[in-house]
């Protein structure tokens, strides 16, 4: 073992590889005087965030992603893609009978989107809070939609609404799984 400057140690174990892992992940056990047995007080989760076409056209991709990183969530998957009708139909299957479905699919397939897999304690709930209420006019200031959206049609982002939805949605957008890695700041953002 070799020492790193801040007193952290590392081993020469092989690097973790890309593997399928969606939804809840085993969390690292962190030891501290307040948590001597390394027990977690929050569930580690992985959730899906989509930056919709309006977020990209308005140049908000970096600003939006940075809000989640600033909160302490870790990006474990990231890709830019053009959603096709088949993927949109799978992703929005629950809305197929709703009057807004056709317009939603047309919008989401109109230009590229960014899909991100975000991991952290209670990630689903945290992402939903940071996004804000569904419609921009109803969203509180400080949330993404509250700060950047003033319409009901263009609300910039999508986030999974439950751990179960996250697992299903992550499998659609990241079929090969996420990259599980531990950032050096991870111990400072997780209990």
Order of alpha helices (4+ residues) and beta strands (2+ residues): beta-beta-beta-alpha-alpha-beta-alpha-alpha-beta-alpha-alpha-beta-alpha-alpha
